[in-house]
Amino acid sequence: MTQKPGWRELPIGGHLHEPGSSLKYKTGPWRTYKPVLDKAKCTKCLLCWIYCPEPSIDRTNDGIEINYDFCKGCGLCASECPVKAIVMVEE
């Protein structure tokens, strides 16, 4: 088991010590709701991709996919979808 640093060893809050570090940390396990995509309804407008505050909407050749490793369950993608192809469901 790895020893975790104590409070004295932690960096000052809000400081990023290396760029792009958010891609190293999977943040999805603590969400209570997750977005589910109905690909049949999706018009590939990419509004969900634009509004997502995390790197959890991936663009593909077929449209989009939801990366649950980074999704925090905020629901912005579902609320911005004009055709309601994304719905939030309880985990």
Phi and psi in radians as a Rosetta constraint file:
Dihedral C 1 N 2 CA 2 C 2 CIRCULARHARMONIC -1.401 0.35
Dihedral N 2 CA 2 C 2 N 3 CIRCULARHARMONIC 2.362 0.35
Dihedral C 2 N 3 CA 3 C 3 CIRCULARHARMONIC -1.293 0.35
Dihedral N 3 CA 3 C 3 N 4 CIRCULARHARMONIC 2.177 0.35
Dihedral C 3 N 4 CA 4 C 4 CIRCULARHARMONIC -1.450 0.35
Dihedral N 4 CA 4 C 4 N 5 CIRCULARHARMONIC 2.580 0.35
Dihedral C 4 N 5 CA 5 C 5 CIRCULARHARMONIC -1.198 0.35
Dihedral N 5 CA 5 C 5 N 6 CIRCULARHARMONIC 2.592 0.35
Dihedral C 5 N 6 CA 6 C 6 CIRCULARHARMONIC -1.389 0.35
Dihedral N 6 CA 6 C 6 N 7 CIRCULARHARMONIC 3.106 0.35
Dihedral C 6 N 7 CA 7 C 7 CIRCULARHARMONIC -1.136 0.35
Dihedral N 7 CA 7 C 7 N 8 CIRCULARHARMONIC -0.454 0.35
Dihedral C 7 N 8 CA 8 C 8 CIRCULARHARMONIC -1.291 0.35
Dihedral N 8 CA 8 C 8 N 9 CIRCULARHARMONIC -0.427 0.35
Dihedral C 8 N 9 CA 9 C 9 CIRCULARHARMONIC -1.566 0.35
Dihedral N 9 CA 9 C 9 N 10 CIRCULARHARMONIC -0.256 0.35
Dihedral C 9 N 10 CA 10 C 10 CIRCULARHARMONIC -1.239 0.35
Dihedral N 10 CA 10 C 10 N 11 CIRCULARHARMONIC 2.511 0.35
Dihedral C 10 N 11 CA 11 C 11 CIRCULARHARMONIC -1.205 0.35
Dihedral N 11 CA 11 C 11 N 12 CIRCULARHARMONIC 2.771 0.35
Dihedral C 11 N 12 CA 12 C 12 CIRCULARHARMONIC -1.058 0.35
Dihedral N 12 CA 12 C 12 N 13 CIRCULARHARMONIC 2.383 0.35
Dihedral C 12 N 13 CA 13 C 13 CIRCULARHARMONIC -0.957 0.35
Dihedral N 13 CA 13 C 13 N 14 CIRCULARHARMONIC 2.451 0.35
Dihedral C 13 N 14 CA 14 C 14 CIRCULARHARMONIC 1.513 0.35
Dihedral N 14 CA 14 C 14 N 15 CIRCULARHARMONIC -0.035 0.35
Dihedral C 14 N 15 CA 15 C 15 CIRCULARHARMONIC -1.673 0.35
Dihedral N 15 CA 15 C 15 N 16 CIRCULARHARMONIC 2.172 0.35
Dihedral C 15 N 16 CA 16 C 16 CIRCULARHARMONIC -1.685 0.35
Dihedral N 16 CA 16 C 16 N 17 CIRCULARHARMONIC 2.165 0.35
Dihedral C 16 N 17 CA 17 C 17 CIRCULARHARMONIC -1.600 0.35
Dihedral N 17 CA 17 C 17 N 18 CIRCULARHARMONIC -0.182 0.35
Dihedral C 17 N 18 CA 18 C 18 CIRCULARHARMONIC -2.630 0.35
Dihedral N 18 CA 18 C 18 N 19 CIRCULARHARMONIC 2.475 0.35
Dihedral C 18 N 19 CA 19 C 19 CIRCULARHARMONIC -1.219 0.35
Dihedral N 19 CA 19 C 19 N 20 CIRCULARHARMONIC 2.599 0.35
Dihedral C 19 N 20 CA 20 C 20 CIRCULARHARMONIC 1.255 0.35
Dihedral N 20 CA 20 C 20 N 21 CIRCULARHARMONIC 0.329 0.35
Dihedral C 20 N 21 CA 21 C 21 CIRCULARHARMONIC -1.216 0.35
Dihedral N 21 CA 21 C 21 N 22 CIRCULARHARMONIC -0.325 0.35
Dihedral C 21 N 22 CA 22 C 22 CIRCULARHARMONIC -1.156 0.35
Dihedral N 22 CA 22 C 22 N 23 CIRCULARHARMONIC -0.402 0.35
Dihedral C 22 N 23 CA 23 C 23 CIRCULARHARMONIC -1.274 0.35
Dihedral N 23 CA 23 C 23 N 24 CIRCULARHARMONIC -0.266 0.35
Dihedral C 23 N 24 CA 24 C 24 CIRCULARHARMONIC -1.479 0.35
Dihedral N 24 CA 24 C 24 N 25 CIRCULARHARMONIC -0.275 0.35
Dihedral C 24 N 25 CA 25 C 25 CIRCULARHARMONIC -1.972 0.35
Dihedral N 25 CA 25 C 25 N 26 CIRCULARHARMONIC 2.023 0.35
Dihedral C 25 N 26 CA 26 C 26 CIRCULARHARMONIC -1.403 0.35
Dihedral N 26 CA 26 C 26 N 27 CIRCULARHARMONIC 2.175 0.35
Dihedral C 26 N 27 CA 27 C 27 CIRCULARHARMONIC -2.005 0.35
Dihedral N 27 CA 27 C 27 N 28 CIRCULARHARMONIC 0.008 0.35
Dihedral C 27 N 28 CA 28 C 28 CIRCULARHARMONIC -1.273 0.35
Dihedral N 28 CA 28 C 28 N 29 CIRCULARHARMONIC -0.442 0.35
Dihedral C 28 N 29 CA 29 C 29 CIRCULARHARMONIC -1.066 0.35
Dihedral N 29 CA 29 C 29 N 30 CIRCULARHARMONIC -0.326 0.35
Dihedral C 29 N 30 CA 30 C 30 CIRCULARHARMONIC -1.708 0.35
Dihedral N 30 CA 30 C 30 N 31 CIRCULARHARMONIC 0.033 0.35
Dihedral C 30 N 31 CA 31 C 31 CIRCULARHARMONIC -1.248 0.35
Dihedral N 31 CA 31 C 31 N 32 CIRCULARHARMONIC 2.738 0.35
Dihedral C 31 N 32 CA 32 C 32 CIRCULARHARMONIC -1.822 0.35
Dihedral N 32 CA 32 C 32 N 33 CIRCULARHARMONIC -0.428 0.35
Dihedral C 32 N 33 CA 33 C 33 CIRCULARHARMONIC -2.205 0.35
Dihedral N 33 CA 33 C 33 N 34 CIRCULARHARMONIC 2.593 0.35
Dihedral C 33 N 34 CA 34 C 34 CIRCULARHARMONIC -2.294 0.35
Dihedral N 34 CA 34 C 34 N 35 CIRCULARHARMONIC 2.586 0.35
Dihedral C 34 N 35 CA 35 C 35 CIRCULARHARMONIC -1.399 0.35
Dihedral N 35 CA 35 C 35 N 36 CIRCULARHARMONIC 2.434 0.35
Dihedral C 35 N 36 CA 36 C 36 CIRCULARHARMONIC -2.139 0.35
Dihedral N 36 CA 36 C 36 N 37 CIRCULARHARMONIC 2.247 0.35
Dihedral C 36 N 37 CA 37 C 37 CIRCULARHARMONIC -1.694 0.35
Dihedral N 37 CA 37 C 37 N 38 CIRCULARHARMONIC 2.295 0.35
Dihedral C 37 N 38 CA 38 C 38 CIRCULARHARMONIC -1.732 0.35
Dihedral N 38 CA 38 C 38 N 39 CIRCULARHARMONIC 1.741 0.35
Dihedral C 38 N 39 CA 39 C 39 CIRCULARHARMONIC -1.097 0.35
Dihedral N 39 CA 39 C 39 N 40 CIRCULARHARMONIC -0.435 0.35
Dihedral C 39 N 40 CA 40 C 40 CIRCULARHARMONIC -1.185 0.35
Dihedral N 40 CA 40 C 40 N 41 CIRCULARHARMONIC -0.551 0.35
Dihedral C 40 N 41 CA 41 C 41 CIRCULARHARMONIC -1.508 0.35
Dihedral N 41 CA 41 C 41 N 42 CIRCULARHARMONIC -0.413 0.35
Dihedral C 41 N 42 CA 42 C 42 CIRCULARHARMONIC -1.116 0.35
Dihedral N 42 CA 42 C 42 N 43 CIRCULARHARMONIC 2.258 0.35
Dihedral C 42 N 43 CA 43 C 43 CIRCULARHARMONIC -1.740 0.35
Dihedral N 43 CA 43 C 43 N 44 CIRCULARHARMONIC 0.073 0.35
Dihedral C 43 N 44 CA 44 C 44 CIRCULARHARMONIC 1.067 0.35
Dihedral N 44 CA 44 C 44 N 45 CIRCULARHARMONIC 0.638 0.35
Dihedral C 44 N 45 CA 45 C 45 CIRCULARHARMONIC -1.340 0.35
Dihedral N 45 CA 45 C 45 N 46 CIRCULARHARMONIC -0.350 0.35
Dihedral C 45 N 46 CA 46 C 46 CIRCULARHARMONIC 1.205 0.35
Dihedral N 46 CA 46 C 46 N 47 CIRCULARHARMONIC 0.269 0.35
Dihedral C 46 N 47 CA 47 C 47 CIRCULARHARMONIC -1.095 0.35
Dihedral N 47 CA 47 C 47 N 48 CIRCULARHARMONIC -0.631 0.35
Dihedral C 47 N 48 CA 48 C 48 CIRCULARHARMONIC -1.083 0.35
Dihedral N 48 CA 48 C 48 N 49 CIRCULARHARMONIC -0.717 0.35
Dihedral C 48 N 49 CA 49 C 49 CIRCULARHARMONIC -1.138 0.35
Dihedral N 49 CA 49 C 49 N 50 CIRCULARHARMONIC -0.688 0.35
Dihedral C 49 N 50 CA 50 C 50 CIRCULARHARMONIC -1.172 0.35
Dihedral N 50 CA 50 C 50 N 51 CIRCULARHARMONIC -0.775 0.35
Dihedral C 50 N 51 CA 51 C 51 CIRCULARHARMONIC -1.463 0.35
Dihedral N 51 CA 51 C 51 N 52 CIRCULARHARMONIC -0.304 0.35
Dihedral C 51 N 52 CA 52 C 52 CIRCULARHARMONIC -1.102 0.35
Dihedral N 52 CA 52 C 52 N 53 CIRCULARHARMONIC 2.148 0.35
Dihedral C 52 N 53 CA 53 C 53 CIRCULARHARMONIC -1.377 0.35
Dihedral N 53 CA 53 C 53 N 54 CIRCULARHARMONIC -0.103 0.35
Dihedral C 53 N 54 CA 54 C 54 CIRCULARHARMONIC -2.139 0.35
Dihedral N 54 CA 54 C 54 N 55 CIRCULARHARMONIC 2.941 0.35
Dihedral C 54 N 55 CA 55 C 55 CIRCULARHARMONIC -1.444 0.35
Dihedral N 55 CA 55 C 55 N 56 CIRCULARHARMONIC 0.890 0.35
Dihedral C 55 N 56 CA 56 C 56 CIRCULARHARMONIC -1.852 0.35
Dihedral N 56 CA 56 C 56 N 57 CIRCULARHARMONIC -0.069 0.35
Dihedral C 56 N 57 CA 57 C 57 CIRCULARHARMONIC -1.885 0.35
Dihedral N 57 CA 57 C 57 N 58 CIRCULARHARMONIC 2.024 0.35
Dihedral C 57 N 58 CA 58 C 58 CIRCULARHARMONIC -1.785 0.35
Dihedral N 58 CA 58 C 58 N 59 CIRCULARHARMONIC 2.302 0.35
Dihedral C 58 N 59 CA 59 C 59 CIRCULARHARMONIC -1.411 0.35
Dihedral N 59 CA 59 C 59 N 60 CIRCULARHARMONIC 2.354 0.35
Dihedral C 59 N 60 CA 60 C 60 CIRCULARHARMONIC -2.275 0.35
Dihedral N 60 CA 60 C 60 N 61 CIRCULARHARMONIC 3.056 0.35
Dihedral C 60 N 61 CA 61 C 61 CIRCULARHARMONIC -1.128 0.35
Dihedral N 61 CA 61 C 61 N 62 CIRCULARHARMONIC -0.481 0.35
Dihedral C 61 N 62 CA 62 C 62 CIRCULARHARMONIC -1.575 0.35
Dihedral N 62 CA 62 C 62 N 63 CIRCULARHARMONIC -0.042 0.35
Dihedral C 62 N 63 CA 63 C 63 CIRCULARHARMONIC 2.328 0.35
Dihedral N 63 CA 63 C 63 N 64 CIRCULARHARMONIC -1.830 0.35
Dihedral C 63 N 64 CA 64 C 64 CIRCULARHARMONIC -2.400 0.35
Dihedral N 64 CA 64 C 64 N 65 CIRCULARHARMONIC 2.828 0.35
Dihedral C 64 N 65 CA 65 C 65 CIRCULARHARMONIC -2.403 0.35
Dihedral N 65 CA 65 C 65 N 66 CIRCULARHARMONIC 2.638 0.35
Dihedral C 65 N 66 CA 66 C 66 CIRCULARHARMONIC -1.734 0.35
Dihedral N 66 CA 66 C 66 N 67 CIRCULARHARMONIC 2.186 0.35
Dihedral C 66 N 67 CA 67 C 67 CIRCULARHARMONIC -1.645 0.35
Dihedral N 67 CA 67 C 67 N 68 CIRCULARHARMONIC 1.774 0.35
Dihedral C 67 N 68 CA 68 C 68 CIRCULARHARMONIC -1.260 0.35
Dihedral N 68 CA 68 C 68 N 69 CIRCULARHARMONIC -0.213 0.35
Dihedral C 68 N 69 CA 69 C 69 CIRCULARHARMONIC -1.117 0.35
Dihedral N 69 CA 69 C 69 N 70 CIRCULARHARMONIC -0.536 0.35
Dihedral C 69 N 70 CA 70 C 70 CIRCULARHARMONIC -1.963 0.35
Dihedral N 70 CA 70 C 70 N 71 CIRCULARHARMONIC -0.165 0.35
Dihedral C 70 N 71 CA 71 C 71 CIRCULARHARMONIC -1.241 0.35
Dihedral N 71 CA 71 C 71 N 72 CIRCULARHARMONIC 2.225 0.35
Dihedral C 71 N 72 CA 72 C 72 CIRCULARHARMONIC -1.683 0.35
Dihedral N 72 CA 72 C 72 N 73 CIRCULARHARMONIC -0.072 0.35
Dihedral C 72 N 73 CA 73 C 73 CIRCULARHARMONIC 1.390 0.35
Dihedral N 73 CA 73 C 73 N 74 CIRCULARHARMONIC 0.481 0.35
Dihedral C 73 N 74 CA 74 C 74 CIRCULARHARMONIC -1.230 0.35
Dihedral N 74 CA 74 C 74 N 75 CIRCULARHARMONIC -0.480 0.35
Dihedral C 74 N 75 CA 75 C 75 CIRCULARHARMONIC 1.519 0.35
Dihedral N 75 CA 75 C 75 N 76 CIRCULARHARMONIC 0.063 0.35
Dihedral C 75 N 76 CA 76 C 76 CIRCULARHARMONIC -1.070 0.35
Dihedral N 76 CA 76 C 76 N 77 CIRCULARHARMONIC -0.667 0.35
Dihedral C 76 N 77 CA 77 C 77 CIRCULARHARMONIC -1.064 0.35
Dihedral N 77 CA 77 C 77 N 78 CIRCULARHARMONIC -0.755 0.35
Dihedral C 77 N 78 CA 78 C 78 CIRCULARHARMONIC -1.194 0.35
Dihedral N 78 CA 78 C 78 N 79 CIRCULARHARMONIC -0.675 0.35
Dihedral C 78 N 79 CA 79 C 79 CIRCULARHARMONIC -1.280 0.35
Dihedral N 79 CA 79 C 79 N 80 CIRCULARHARMONIC -0.450 0.35
Dihedral C 79 N 80 CA 80 C 80 CIRCULARHARMONIC -1.586 0.35
Dihedral N 80 CA 80 C 80 N 81 CIRCULARHARMONIC -0.233 0.35
Dihedral C 80 N 81 CA 81 C 81 CIRCULARHARMONIC -1.193 0.35
Dihedral N 81 CA 81 C 81 N 82 CIRCULARHARMONIC 2.031 0.35
Dihedral C 81 N 82 CA 82 C 82 CIRCULARHARMONIC -1.226 0.35
Dihedral N 82 CA 82 C 82 N 83 CIRCULARHARMONIC -0.368 0.35
Dihedral C 82 N 83 CA 83 C 83 CIRCULARHARMONIC -1.900 0.35
Dihedral N 83 CA 83 C 83 N 84 CIRCULARHARMONIC 0.134 0.35
Dihedral C 83 N 84 CA 84 C 84 CIRCULARHARMONIC 0.968 0.35
Dihedral N 84 CA 84 C 84 N 85 CIRCULARHARMONIC 0.748 0.35
Dihedral C 84 N 85 CA 85 C 85 CIRCULARHARMONIC -1.389 0.35
Dihedral N 85 CA 85 C 85 N 86 CIRCULARHARMONIC -0.214 0.35
Dihedral C 85 N 86 CA 86 C 86 CIRCULARHARMONIC -2.043 0.35
Dihedral N 86 CA 86 C 86 N 87 CIRCULARHARMONIC 2.215 0.35
Dihedral C 86 N 87 CA 87 C 87 CIRCULARHARMONIC -2.164 0.35
Dihedral N 87 CA 87 C 87 N 88 CIRCULARHARMONIC 2.598 0.35
Dihedral C 87 N 88 CA 88 C 88 CIRCULARHARMONIC -1.626 0.35
Dihedral N 88 CA 88 C 88 N 89 CIRCULARHARMONIC 2.251 0.35
Dihedral C 88 N 89 CA 89 C 89 CIRCULARHARMONIC -2.152 0.35
Dihedral N 89 CA 89 C 89 N 90 CIRCULARHARMONIC 2.618 0.35
Dihedral C 89 N 90 CA 90 C 90 CIRCULARHARMONIC -1.214 0.35
Dihedral N 90 CA 90 C 90 N 91 CIRCULARHARMONIC 2.424 0.35
